[in-house]
Structures are given as structure tokens and as C-alpha cells.
């Protein structure tokens, strides 16, 4: 019997609570959560981010979670200019 390894999408509230619990430097931008690091995190932290559904954006040098709200590429738009944003954990929280 095959099992589905995909997890249900995380809600914005779940992702925010995860970031607070993990004490990540996180920011809500619109309905997405972005996590940044001053230097490359260890492999354990990277694995946890990936398992929770974060994807790395090489262009922005941040980890992003869409919180169940996929969108088209914002290649020509800076989400921080387009959407409200607030620090939710880490620096400045």
C-alpha cells in the first residue's frame, strides 16, 4: 500500500508559531513568511526548514513559506513594497 508523503499545507498561524518556537529571524510579508540568517545555518536547521515546507530563494537570500497561498513569481516585484510586512520573531520582534 502506498502512502502519501506530502503533508497538508501549513496555515499562516502555524508557520508563525513555528518561527516563534524555533526563535527564527522571521517576517510576515502579505500571507507569506520569510526567514533570514546572518550566516549560513547548520544542516540540522536547514533540514528542519525544508521539512516544514520552507523553500530557499537564492535571489532574495531568504527562506520562504507560502502558508498555503501559492502565487506566481514576483521576479519584477518586491513583495516588501507591495504587501504589508511585520517582524514576527527574531531581531526587532
GIZIKA-V814709 format. One record per helix or strand of 3 or more residues. SS is the DSSP state (alpha for helix, beta for strand). FROM is the first residue (numbers start at 1). TO is the last residue. If there is no record, write none. Layout:
ss,from,to
SS,FROM,TO
SS,FROM,TO
This chain:
ss,from,to
alpha,12,22
beta,26,29
beta,32,35
alpha,43,52
beta,55,57
beta,62,65
alpha,79,82
beta,85,89
